[in-house]
Amino acid sequence: MNPDICNGKPVVRDMRITVKTILDFLAVGETFDQLLQSYPYLEREDIYACLQFASLLVDKDKTFPRIPA
């Protein structure tokens, strides 16, 4: 995270693509191959790193409020 890149949000390898952007695409069903085609400067390992980052965030000793259905 760098305050001068994407307002300090977590980004992939100091590029201007946020971890959230990658996760959002995956959440709506984009495949790794589709992401790599849309963002040719990304590498497969970058996508795995985003997933690992998200996993580490939810692995902390935090509880999250229940979202009503």
mmJSON file of the N, C-alpha and C atoms, coordinates in Angstrom:
{"data_MODEL":{"atom_site":{
"group_PDB":["ATOM","ATOM","ATOM","ATOM","ATOM","ATOM","ATOM","ATOM","ATOM","ATOM","ATOM","ATOM","ATOM","ATOM","ATOM","ATOM","ATOM","ATOM","ATOM","ATOM","ATOM","ATOM","ATOM","ATOM","ATOM","ATOM","ATOM","ATOM","ATOM","ATOM","ATOM","ATOM","ATOM","ATOM","ATOM","ATOM","ATOM","ATOM","ATOM","ATOM","ATOM","ATOM","ATOM","ATOM","ATOM","ATOM","ATOM","ATOM","ATOM","ATOM","ATOM","ATOM","ATOM","ATOM","ATOM","ATOM","ATOM","ATOM","ATOM","ATOM","ATOM","ATOM","ATOM","ATOM","ATOM","ATOM","ATOM","ATOM","ATOM","ATOM","ATOM","ATOM","ATOM","ATOM","ATOM","ATOM","ATOM","ATOM","ATOM","ATOM","ATOM","ATOM","ATOM","ATOM","ATOM","ATOM","ATOM","ATOM","ATOM","ATOM","ATOM","ATOM","ATOM","ATOM","ATOM","ATOM","ATOM","ATOM","ATOM","ATOM","ATOM","ATOM","ATOM","ATOM","ATOM","ATOM","ATOM","ATOM","ATOM","ATOM","ATOM","ATOM","ATOM","ATOM","ATOM","ATOM","ATOM","ATOM","ATOM","ATOM","ATOM","ATOM","ATOM","ATOM","ATOM","ATOM","ATOM","ATOM","ATOM","ATOM","ATOM","ATOM","ATOM","ATOM","ATOM","ATOM","ATOM","ATOM","ATOM","ATOM","ATOM","ATOM","ATOM","ATOM","ATOM","ATOM","ATOM","ATOM","ATOM","ATOM","ATOM","ATOM","ATOM","ATOM","ATOM","ATOM","ATOM","ATOM","ATOM","ATOM","ATOM","ATOM","ATOM","ATOM","ATOM","ATOM","ATOM","ATOM","ATOM","ATOM","ATOM","ATOM","ATOM","ATOM","ATOM","ATOM","ATOM","ATOM","ATOM","ATOM","ATOM","ATOM","ATOM","ATOM","ATOM","ATOM","ATOM","ATOM","ATOM","ATOM","ATOM","ATOM","ATOM","ATOM","ATOM","ATOM","ATOM","ATOM","ATOM","ATOM","ATOM","ATOM","ATOM","ATOM","ATOM","ATOM","ATOM"],
"id":[1,2,3,4,5,6,7,8,9,10,11,12,13,14,15,16,17,18,19,20,21,22,23,24,25,26,27,28,29,30,31,32,33,34,35,36,37,38,39,40,41,42,43,44,45,46,47,48,49,50,51,52,53,54,55,56,57,58,59,60,61,62,63,64,65,66,67,68,69,70,71,72,73,74,75,76,77,78,79,80,81,82,83,84,85,86,87,88,89,90,91,92,93,94,95,96,97,98,99,100,101,102,103,104,105,106,107,108,109,110,111,112,113,114,115,116,117,118,119,120,121,122,123,124,125,126,127,128,129,130,131,132,133,134,135,136,137,138,139,140,141,142,143,144,145,146,147,148,149,150,151,152,153,154,155,156,157,158,159,160,161,162,163,164,165,166,167,168,169,170,171,172,173,174,175,176,177,178,179,180,181,182,183,184,185,186,187,188,189,190,191,192,193,194,195,196,197,198,199,200,201,202,203,204,205,206,207],
"type_symbol":["N","C","C","N","C","C","N","C","C","N","C","C","N","C","C","N","C","C","N","C","C","N","C","C","N","C","C","N","C","C","N","C","C","N","C","C","N","C","C","N","C","C","N","C","C","N","C","C","N","C","C","N","C","C","N","C","C","N","C","C","N","C","C","N","C","C","N","C","C","N","C","C","N","C","C","N","C","C","N","C","C","N","C","C","N","C","C","N","C","C","N","C","C","N","C","C","N","C","C","N","C","C","N","C","C","N","C","C","N","C","C","N","C","C","N","C","C","N","C","C","N","C","C","N","C","C","N","C","C","N","C","C","N","C","C","N","C","C","N","C","C","N","C","C","N","C","C","N","C","C","N","C","C","N","C","C","N","C","C","N","C","C","N","C","C","N","C","C","N","C","C","N","C","C","N","C","C","N","C","C","N","C","C","N","C","C","N","C","C","N","C","C","N","C","C","N","C","C","N","C","C","N","C","C","N","C","C"],
"label_atom_id":["N","CA","C","N","CA","C","N","CA","C","N","CA","C","N","CA","C","N","CA","C","N","CA","C","N","CA","C","N","CA","C","N","CA","C","N","CA","C","N","CA","C","N","CA","C","N","CA","C","N","CA","C","N","CA","C","N","CA","C","N","CA","C","N","CA","C","N","CA","C","N","CA","C","N","CA","C","N","CA","C","N","CA","C","N","CA","C","N","CA","C","N","CA","C","N","CA","C","N","CA","C","N","CA","C","N","CA","C","N","CA","C","N","CA","C","N","CA","C","N","CA","C","N","CA","C","N","CA","C","N","CA","C","N","CA","C","N","CA","C","N","CA","C","N","CA","C","N","CA","C","N","CA","C","N","CA","C","N","CA","C","N","CA","C","N","CA","C","N","CA","C","N","CA","C","N","CA","C","N","CA","C","N","CA","C","N","CA","C","N","CA","C","N","CA","C","N","CA","C","N","CA","C","N","CA","C","N","CA","C","N","CA","C","N","CA","C","N","CA","C","N","CA","C","N","CA","C","N","CA","C","N","CA","C","N","CA","C","N","CA","C"],
"label_alt_id":[null,null,null,null,null,null,null,null,null,null,null,null,null,null,null,null,null,null,null,null,null,null,null,null,null,null,null,null,null,null,null,null,null,null,null,null,null,null,null,null,null,null,null,null,null,null,null,null,null,null,null,null,null,null,null,null,null,null,null,null,null,null,null,null,null,null,null,null,null,null,null,null,null,null,null,null,null,null,null,null,null,null,null,null,null,null,null,null,null,null,null,null,null,null,null,null,null,null,null,null,null,null,null,null,null,null,null,null,null,null,null,null,null,null,null,null,null,null,null,null,null,null,null,null,null,null,null,null,null,null,null,null,null,null,null,null,null,null,null,null,null,null,null,null,null,null,null,null,null,null,null,null,null,null,null,null,null,null,null,null,null,null,null,null,null,null,null,null,null,null,null,null,null,null,null,null,null,null,null,null,null,null,null,null,null,null,null,null,null,null,null,null,null,null,null,null,null,null,null,null,null,null,null,null,null,null,null],
"label_comp_id":["MET","MET","MET","ASN","ASN","ASN","PRO","PRO","PRO","ASP","ASP","ASP","ILE","ILE","ILE","CYS","CYS","CYS","ASN","ASN","ASN","GLY","GLY","GLY","LYS","LYS","LYS","PRO","PRO","PRO","VAL","VAL","VAL","VAL","VAL","VAL","ARG","ARG","ARG","ASP","ASP","ASP","MET","MET","MET","ARG","ARG","ARG","ILE","ILE","ILE","THR","THR","THR","VAL","VAL","VAL","LYS","LYS","LYS","THR","THR","THR","ILE","ILE","ILE","LEU","LEU","LEU","ASP","ASP","ASP","PHE","PHE","PHE","LEU","LEU","LEU","ALA","ALA","ALA","VAL","VAL","VAL","GLY","GLY","GLY","GLU","GLU","GLU","THR","THR","THR","PHE","PHE","PHE","ASP","ASP","ASP","GLN","GLN","GLN","LEU","LEU","LEU","LEU","LEU","LEU","GLN","GLN","GLN","SER","SER","SER","TYR","TYR","TYR","PRO","PRO","PRO","TYR","TYR","TYR","LEU","LEU","LEU","GLU","GLU","GLU","ARG","ARG","ARG","GLU","GLU","GLU","ASP","ASP","ASP","ILE","ILE","ILE","TYR","TYR","TYR","ALA","ALA","ALA","CYS","CYS","CYS","LEU","LEU","LEU","GLN","GLN","GLN","PHE","PHE","PHE","ALA","ALA","ALA","SER","SER","SER","LEU","LEU","LEU","LEU","LEU","LEU","VAL","VAL","VAL","ASP","ASP","ASP","LYS","LYS","LYS","ASP","ASP","ASP","LYS","LYS","LYS","THR","THR","THR","PHE","PHE","PHE","PRO","PRO","PRO","ARG","ARG","ARG","ILE","ILE","ILE","PRO","PRO","PRO","ALA","ALA","ALA"],
"label_asym_id":["A","A","A","A","A","A","A","A","A","A","A","A","A","A","A","A","A","A","A","A","A","A","A","A","A","A","A","A","A","A","A","A","A","A","A","A","A","A","A","A","A","A","A","A","A","A","A","A","A","A","A","A","A","A","A","A","A","A","A","A","A","A","A","A","A","A","A","A","A","A","A","A","A","A","A","A","A","A","A","A","A","A","A","A","A","A","A","A","A","A","A","A","A","A","A","A","A","A","A","A","A","A","A","A","A","A","A","A","A","A","A","A","A","A","A","A","A","A","A","A","A","A","A","A","A","A","A","A","A","A","A","A","A","A","A","A","A","A","A","A","A","A","A","A","A","A","A","A","A","A","A","A","A","A","A","A","A","A","A","A","A","A","A","A","A","A","A","A","A","A","A","A","A","A","A","A","A","A","A","A","A","A","A","A","A","A","A","A","A","A","A","A","A","A","A","A","A","A","A","A","A","A","A","A","A","A","A"],
"label_entity_id":["1","1","1","1","1","1","1","1","1","1","1","1","1","1","1","1","1","1","1","1","1","1","1","1","1","1","1","1","1","1","1","1","1","1","1","1","1","1","1","1","1","1","1","1","1","1","1","1","1","1","1","1","1","1","1","1","1","1","1","1","1","1","1","1","1","1","1","1","1","1","1","1","1","1","1","1","1","1","1","1","1","1","1","1","1","1","1","1","1","1","1","1","1","1","1","1","1","1","1","1","1","1","1","1","1","1","1","1","1","1","1","1","1","1","1","1","1","1","1","1","1","1","1","1","1","1","1","1","1","1","1","1","1","1","1","1","1","1","1","1","1","1","1","1","1","1","1","1","1","1","1","1","1","1","1","1","1","1","1","1","1","1","1","1","1","1","1","1","1","1","1","1","1","1","1","1","1","1","1","1","1","1","1","1","1","1","1","1","1","1","1","1","1","1","1","1","1","1","1","1","1","1","1","1","1","1","1"],
"label_seq_id":[1,1,1,2,2,2,3,3,3,4,4,4,5,5,5,6,6,6,7,7,7,8,8,8,9,9,9,10,10,10,11,11,11,12,12,12,13,13,13,14,14,14,15,15,15,16,16,16,17,17,17,18,18,18,19,19,19,20,20,20,21,21,21,22,22,22,23,23,23,24,24,24,25,25,25,26,26,26,27,27,27,28,28,28,29,29,29,30,30,30,31,31,31,32,32,32,33,33,33,34,34,34,35,35,35,36,36,36,37,37,37,38,38,38,39,39,39,40,40,40,41,41,41,42,42,42,43,43,43,44,44,44,45,45,45,46,46,46,47,47,47,48,48,48,49,49,49,50,50,50,51,51,51,52,52,52,53,53,53,54,54,54,55,55,55,56,56,56,57,57,57,58,58,58,59,59,59,60,60,60,61,61,61,62,62,62,63,63,63,64,64,64,65,65,65,66,66,66,67,67,67,68,68,68,69,69,69],
"pdbx_PDB_ins_code":[null,null,null,null,null,null,null,null,null,null,null,null,null,null,null,null,null,null,null,null,null,null,null,null,null,null,null,null,null,null,null,null,null,null,null,null,null,null,null,null,null,null,null,null,null,null,null,null,null,null,null,null,null,null,null,null,null,null,null,null,null,null,null,null,null,null,null,null,null,null,null,null,null,null,null,null,null,null,null,null,null,null,null,null,null,null,null,null,null,null,null,null,null,null,null,null,null,null,null,null,null,null,null,null,null,null,null,null,null,null,null,null,null,null,null,null,null,null,null,null,null,null,null,null,null,null,null,null,null,null,null,null,null,null,null,null,null,null,null,null,null,null,null,null,null,null,null,null,null,null,null,null,null,null,null,null,null,null,null,null,null,null,null,null,null,null,null,null,null,null,null,null,null,null,null,null,null,null,null,null,null,null,null,null,null,null,null,null,null,null,null,null,null,null,null,null,null,null,null,null,null,null,null,null,null,null,null],
"Cartn_x":[0.851,0.0,0.893,0.543,1.304,0.297,0.424,-0.567,-0.627,0.408,0.433,-0.178,-0.539,-1.144,-2.529,-3.54,-4.947,-5.364,-4.987,-5.369,-4.963,-3.881,-3.385,-4.063,-4.977,-5.633,-4.628,-4.822,-3.916,-3.984,-2.821,-2.741,-1.836,-1.915,-1.091,0.249,1.32,2.691,2.909,2.442,2.605,1.981,1.088,0.349,-0.904,-1.596,-2.822,-4.061,-3.959,-5.131,-5.231,-6.381,-6.523,-6.855,-6.515,-6.872,-8.385,-9.094,-10.555,-11.098,-10.499,-10.939,-10.841,-9.717,-9.534,-10.555,-10.734,-11.692,-13.118,-13.46,-14.805,-15.058,-14.075,-14.235,-14.413,-13.618,-13.747,-15.11,-15.604,-16.878,-18.06,-17.946,-19.059,-18.855,-17.829,-17.675,-16.602,-15.842,-14.74,-13.738,-13.178,-12.174,-10.787,-9.832,-8.446,-8.061,-8.397,-8.026,-8.663,-9.915,-10.57,-9.875,-9.52,-8.805,-7.456,-6.744,-5.428,-5.53,-6.615,-6.818,-7.17,-7.999,-8.396,-7.248,-6.396,-5.265,-3.981,-3.453,-2.322,-1.048,-0.958,0.23,0.137,-1.022,-1.165,-0.589,-0.195,0.255,-0.667,-0.757,-1.612,-1.294,-0.017,0.405,-0.153,-0.384,-0.985,-2.396,-3.144,-4.519,-4.509,-3.609,-3.48,-3.085,-2.225,-1.809,-2.995,-3.895,-5.101,-5.979,-6.138,-6.929,-6.275,-4.966,-4.254,-4.394,-4.316,-4.485,-5.865,-6.898,-8.259,-8.39,-7.785,-7.833,-7.181,-6.059,-5.383,-6.237,-6.949,-7.793,-8.917,-9.546,-10.664,-10.196,-8.916,-8.37,-8.028,-8.069,-7.743,-8.824,-8.514,-9.459,-10.498,-11.295,-12.339,-13.677,-14.685,-16.033,-16.715,-17.597,-18.3,-19.781,-20.432,-21.863,-22.622,-23.705,-24.542,-25.289,-25.298,-26.011,-27.395,-28.426,-29.783,-30.084,-30.821,-31.188,-32.294],
"Cartn_y":[-1.176,0.0,1.234,2.155,3.385,4.527,5.523,6.607,7.373,7.263,7.97,7.162,5.908,5.056,4.625,4.968,4.584,4.919,6.103,6.593,5.65,4.913,4.045,2.7,2.403,1.092,0.021,-1.216,-2.284,-2.487,-2.514,-2.685,-3.861,-4.282,-5.372,-4.803,-5.26,-4.921,-3.463,-2.552,-1.107,-0.62,-1.408,-0.975,-0.258,0.316,1.041,0.172,-1.046,-1.921,-2.443,-2.207,-2.552,-4.035,-4.512,-5.876,-6.025,-5.004,-5.049,-5.228,-4.567,-4.706,-6.161,-6.782,-8.192,-9.063,-8.856,-9.656,-9.438,-8.205,-7.917,-8.668,-8.682,-9.422,-10.913,-11.456,-12.879,-13.167,-12.242,-12.441,-12.512,-11.856,-11.908,-12.984,-13.81,-14.961,-14.882,-13.788,-13.717,-14.826,-15.413,-16.438,-15.8,-16.57,-16.096,-15.723,-16.588,-16.342,-15.064,-14.802,-13.574,-12.347,-12.424,-11.309,-11.075,-12.15,-12.02,-11.463,-11.757,-11.211,-9.724,-9.358,-7.96,-7.093,-7.67,-6.958,-7.729,-7.565,-8.391,-8.206,-7.141,-6.926,-7.696,-8.274,-9.11,-10.49,-11.134,-12.52,-13.358,-14.618,-15.526,-15.439,-15.309,-15.22,-13.964,-12.902,-11.683,-11.957,-12.733,-13.054,-13.917,-14.902,-15.726,-14.871,-13.89,-13.007,-12.206,-11.786,-11.059,-11.953,-13.197,-14.139,-14.416,-14.535,-14.762,-13.563,-12.357,-11.133,-11.118,-11.427,-11.456,-12.518,-13.652,-14.728,-14.303,-13.616,-13.146,-12.128,-11.286,-10.29,-10.924,-11.948,-12.564,-13.592,-13.902,-14.865,-14.216,-12.926,-12.22,-12.478,-12.167,-12.376,-11.257,-11.218,-10.228,-10.936,-10.278,-10.775,-9.744,-10.228,-9.342,-9.382,-8.228,-8.217,-9.001,-9.607,-10.353,-9.366,-9.655,-8.809,-9.402,-8.627,-9.159,-9.517,-10.591,-11.046,-10.221],
"Cartn_z":[0.0,0.0,0.0,-0.842,-0.989,-1.068,-0.19,-0.208,-1.53,-2.346,-3.623,-4.768,-4.505,-5.544,-5.081,-5.854,-5.564,-4.136,-3.696,-2.353,-1.226,-1.426,-0.362,-0.264,-1.187,-1.159,-1.587,-1.135,-1.549,-3.064,-3.698,-5.144,-5.488,-6.72,-7.222,-7.692,-7.095,-7.495,-7.86,-7.051,-7.286,-8.591,-9.165,-10.351,-9.879,-10.782,-10.436,-10.621,-10.165,-10.117,-8.689,-8.082,-6.674,-6.488,-5.315,-4.931,-4.99,-4.546,-4.557,-5.979,-6.944,-8.326,-8.776,-8.491,-8.87,-8.16,-6.86,-6.095,-6.585,-6.941,-7.46,-8.762,-9.654,-10.909,-10.645,-9.743,-9.416,-8.793,-7.972,-7.281,-8.238,-9.384,-10.343,-11.401,-11.229,-12.095,-13.159,-13.197,-14.159,-13.844,-14.861,-14.659,-14.649,-14.175,-14.205,-15.635,-16.579,-17.976,-18.52,-18.156,-18.599,-18.008,-16.733,-16.098,-16.761,-17.029,-17.653,-19.072,-19.743,-21.084,-20.999,-20.023,-19.858,-19.347,-18.544,-17.947,-18.277,-19.485,-19.922,-19.103,-18.332,-17.492,-16.181,-15.883,-14.693,-14.95,-13.879,-13.95,-13.067,-13.375,-12.613,-11.114,-10.786,-9.387,-8.711,-9.484,-8.927,-8.424,-9.179,-8.787,-7.529,-7.498,-6.296,-5.093,-5.312,-4.213,-3.681,-4.561,-4.121,-3.254,-3.671,-2.884,-1.538,-1.53,-0.277,0.655,0.105,0.884,1.545,0.767,1.307,2.39,2.183,3.161,4.476,4.379,5.591,6.352,5.62,6.276,7.082,6.54,7.246,8.267,8.274,9.224,10.561,10.638,11.877,12.921,14.134,15.244,15.251,14.205,14.09,13.939,14.394,14.127,13.243,12.43,11.503,11.828,11.755,12.047,10.99,11.424,10.486,9.612,8.318,7.373,7.182,7.505,7.366,5.919,5.753,4.409,3.842],
"occupancy":[1.0,1.0,1.0,1.0,1.0,1.0,1.0,1.0,1.0,1.0,1.0,1.0,1.0,1.0,1.0,1.0,1.0,1.0,1.0,1.0,1.0,1.0,1.0,1.0,1.0,1.0,1.0,1.0,1.0,1.0,1.0,1.0,1.0,1.0,1.0,1.0,1.0,1.0,1.0,1.0,1.0,1.0,1.0,1.0,1.0,1.0,1.0,1.0,1.0,1.0,1.0,1.0,1.0,1.0,1.0,1.0,1.0,1.0,1.0,1.0,1.0,1.0,1.0,1.0,1.0,1.0,1.0,1.0,1.0,1.0,1.0,1.0,1.0,1.0,1.0,1.0,1.0,1.0,1.0,1.0,1.0,1.0,1.0,1.0,1.0,1.0,1.0,1.0,1.0,1.0,1.0,1.0,1.0,1.0,1.0,1.0,1.0,1.0,1.0,1.0,1.0,1.0,1.0,1.0,1.0,1.0,1.0,1.0,1.0,1.0,1.0,1.0,1.0,1.0,1.0,1.0,1.0,1.0,1.0,1.0,1.0,1.0,1.0,1.0,1.0,1.0,1.0,1.0,1.0,1.0,1.0,1.0,1.0,1.0,1.0,1.0,1.0,1.0,1.0,1.0,1.0,1.0,1.0,1.0,1.0,1.0,1.0,1.0,1.0,1.0,1.0,1.0,1.0,1.0,1.0,1.0,1.0,1.0,1.0,1.0,1.0,1.0,1.0,1.0,1.0,1.0,1.0,1.0,1.0,1.0,1.0,1.0,1.0,1.0,1.0,1.0,1.0,1.0,1.0,1.0,1.0,1.0,1.0,1.0,1.0,1.0,1.0,1.0,1.0,1.0,1.0,1.0,1.0,1.0,1.0,1.0,1.0,1.0,1.0,1.0,1.0,1.0,1.0,1.0,1.0,1.0,1.0],
"B_iso_or_equiv":[0.0,0.0,0.0,0.0,0.0,0.0,0.0,0.0,0.0,0.0,0.0,0.0,0.0,0.0,0.0,0.0,0.0,0.0,0.0,0.0,0.0,0.0,0.0,0.0,0.0,0.0,0.0,0.0,0.0,0.0,0.0,0.0,0.0,0.0,0.0,0.0,0.0,0.0,0.0,0.0,0.0,0.0,0.0,0.0,0.0,0.0,0.0,0.0,0.0,0.0,0.0,0.0,0.0,0.0,0.0,0.0,0.0,0.0,0.0,0.0,0.0,0.0,0.0,0.0,0.0,0.0,0.0,0.0,0.0,0.0,0.0,0.0,0.0,0.0,0.0,0.0,0.0,0.0,0.0,0.0,0.0,0.0,0.0,0.0,0.0,0.0,0.0,0.0,0.0,0.0,0.0,0.0,0.0,0.0,0.0,0.0,0.0,0.0,0.0,0.0,0.0,0.0,0.0,0.0,0.0,0.0,0.0,0.0,0.0,0.0,0.0,0.0,0.0,0.0,0.0,0.0,0.0,0.0,0.0,0.0,0.0,0.0,0.0,0.0,0.0,0.0,0.0,0.0,0.0,0.0,0.0,0.0,0.0,0.0,0.0,0.0,0.0,0.0,0.0,0.0,0.0,0.0,0.0,0.0,0.0,0.0,0.0,0.0,0.0,0.0,0.0,0.0,0.0,0.0,0.0,0.0,0.0,0.0,0.0,0.0,0.0,0.0,0.0,0.0,0.0,0.0,0.0,0.0,0.0,0.0,0.0,0.0,0.0,0.0,0.0,0.0,0.0,0.0,0.0,0.0,0.0,0.0,0.0,0.0,0.0,0.0,0.0,0.0,0.0,0.0,0.0,0.0,0.0,0.0,0.0,0.0,0.0,0.0,0.0,0.0,0.0,0.0,0.0,0.0,0.0,0.0,0.0],
"pdbx_formal_charge":[null,null,null,null,null,null,null,null,null,null,null,null,null,null,null,null,null,null,null,null,null,null,null,null,null,null,null,null,null,null,null,null,null,null,null,null,null,null,null,null,null,null,null,null,null,null,null,null,null,null,null,null,null,null,null,null,null,null,null,null,null,null,null,null,null,null,null,null,null,null,null,null,null,null,null,null,null,null,null,null,null,null,null,null,null,null,null,null,null,null,null,null,null,null,null,null,null,null,null,null,null,null,null,null,null,null,null,null,null,null,null,null,null,null,null,null,null,null,null,null,null,null,null,null,null,null,null,null,null,null,null,null,null,null,null,null,null,null,null,null,null,null,null,null,null,null,null,null,null,null,null,null,null,null,null,null,null,null,null,null,null,null,null,null,null,null,null,null,null,null,null,null,null,null,null,null,null,null,null,null,null,null,null,null,null,null,null,null,null,null,null,null,null,null,null,null,null,null,null,null,null,null,null,null,null,null,null],
"auth_seq_id":[1,1,1,2,2,2,3,3,3,4,4,4,5,5,5,6,6,6,7,7,7,8,8,8,9,9,9,10,10,10,11,11,11,12,12,12,13,13,13,14,14,14,15,15,15,16,16,16,17,17,17,18,18,18,19,19,19,20,20,20,21,21,21,22,22,22,23,23,23,24,24,24,25,25,25,26,26,26,27,27,27,28,28,28,29,29,29,30,30,30,31,31,31,32,32,32,33,33,33,34,34,34,35,35,35,36,36,36,37,37,37,38,38,38,39,39,39,40,40,40,41,41,41,42,42,42,43,43,43,44,44,44,45,45,45,46,46,46,47,47,47,48,48,48,49,49,49,50,50,50,51,51,51,52,52,52,53,53,53,54,54,54,55,55,55,56,56,56,57,57,57,58,58,58,59,59,59,60,60,60,61,61,61,62,62,62,63,63,63,64,64,64,65,65,65,66,66,66,67,67,67,68,68,68,69,69,69],
"auth_comp_id":["MET","MET","MET","ASN","ASN","ASN","PRO","PRO","PRO","ASP","ASP","ASP","ILE","ILE","ILE","CYS","CYS","CYS","ASN","ASN","ASN","GLY","GLY","GLY","LYS","LYS","LYS","PRO","PRO","PRO","VAL","VAL","VAL","VAL","VAL","VAL","ARG","ARG","ARG","ASP","ASP","ASP","MET","MET","MET","ARG","ARG","ARG","ILE","ILE","ILE","THR","THR","THR","VAL","VAL","VAL","LYS","LYS","LYS","THR","THR","THR","ILE","ILE","ILE","LEU","LEU","LEU","ASP","ASP","ASP","PHE","PHE","PHE","LEU","LEU","LEU","ALA","ALA","ALA","VAL","VAL","VAL","GLY","GLY","GLY","GLU","GLU","GLU","THR","THR","THR","PHE","PHE","PHE","ASP","ASP","ASP","GLN","GLN","GLN","LEU","LEU","LEU","LEU","LEU","LEU","GLN","GLN","GLN","SER","SER","SER","TYR","TYR","TYR","PRO","PRO","PRO","TYR","TYR","TYR","LEU","LEU","LEU","GLU","GLU","GLU","ARG","ARG","ARG","GLU","GLU","GLU","ASP","ASP","ASP","ILE","ILE","ILE","TYR","TYR","TYR","ALA","ALA","ALA","CYS","CYS","CYS","LEU","LEU","LEU","GLN","GLN","GLN","PHE","PHE","PHE","ALA","ALA","ALA","SER","SER","SER","LEU","LEU","LEU","LEU","LEU","LEU","VAL","VAL","VAL","ASP","ASP","ASP","LYS","LYS","LYS","ASP","ASP","ASP","LYS","LYS","LYS","THR","THR","THR","PHE","PHE","PHE","PRO","PRO","PRO","ARG","ARG","ARG","ILE","ILE","ILE","PRO","PRO","PRO","ALA","ALA","ALA"],
"auth_asym_id":["A","A","A","A","A","A","A","A","A","A","A","A","A","A","A","A","A","A","A","A","A","A","A","A","A","A","A","A","A","A","A","A","A","A","A","A","A","A","A","A","A","A","A","A","A","A","A","A","A","A","A","A","A","A","A","A","A","A","A","A","A","A","A","A","A","A","A","A","A","A","A","A","A","A","A","A","A","A","A","A","A","A","A","A","A","A","A","A","A","A","A","A","A","A","A","A","A","A","A","A","A","A","A","A","A","A","A","A","A","A","A","A","A","A","A","A","A","A","A","A","A","A","A","A","A","A","A","A","A","A","A","A","A","A","A","A","A","A","A","A","A","A","A","A","A","A","A","A","A","A","A","A","A","A","A","A","A","A","A","A","A","A","A","A","A","A","A","A","A","A","A","A","A","A","A","A","A","A","A","A","A","A","A","A","A","A","A","A","A","A","A","A","A","A","A","A","A","A","A","A","A","A","A","A","A","A","A"],
"auth_atom_id":["N","CA","C","N","CA","C","N","CA","C","N","CA","C","N","CA","C","N","CA","C","N","CA","C","N","CA","C","N","CA","C","N","CA","C","N","CA","C","N","CA","C","N","CA","C","N","CA","C","N","CA","C","N","CA","C","N","CA","C","N","CA","C","N","CA","C","N","CA","C","N","CA","C","N","CA","C","N","CA","C","N","CA","C","N","CA","C","N","CA","C","N","CA","C","N","CA","C","N","CA","C","N","CA","C","N","CA","C","N","CA","C","N","CA","C","N","CA","C","N","CA","C","N","CA","C","N","CA","C","N","CA","C","N","CA","C","N","CA","C","N","CA","C","N","CA","C","N","CA","C","N","CA","C","N","CA","C","N","CA","C","N","CA","C","N","CA","C","N","CA","C","N","CA","C","N","CA","C","N","CA","C","N","CA","C","N","CA","C","N","CA","C","N","CA","C","N","CA","C","N","CA","C","N","CA","C","N","CA","C","N","CA","C","N","CA","C","N","CA","C","N","CA","C","N","CA","C","N","CA","C","N","CA","C","N","CA","C","N","CA","C"],
"pdbx_PDB_model_num":[1,1,1,1,1,1,1,1,1,1,1,1,1,1,1,1,1,1,1,1,1,1,1,1,1,1,1,1,1,1,1,1,1,1,1,1,1,1,1,1,1,1,1,1,1,1,1,1,1,1,1,1,1,1,1,1,1,1,1,1,1,1,1,1,1,1,1,1,1,1,1,1,1,1,1,1,1,1,1,1,1,1,1,1,1,1,1,1,1,1,1,1,1,1,1,1,1,1,1,1,1,1,1,1,1,1,1,1,1,1,1,1,1,1,1,1,1,1,1,1,1,1,1,1,1,1,1,1,1,1,1,1,1,1,1,1,1,1,1,1,1,1,1,1,1,1,1,1,1,1,1,1,1,1,1,1,1,1,1,1,1,1,1,1,1,1,1,1,1,1,1,1,1,1,1,1,1,1,1,1,1,1,1,1,1,1,1,1,1,1,1,1,1,1,1,1,1,1,1,1,1,1,1,1,1,1,1]
}}}
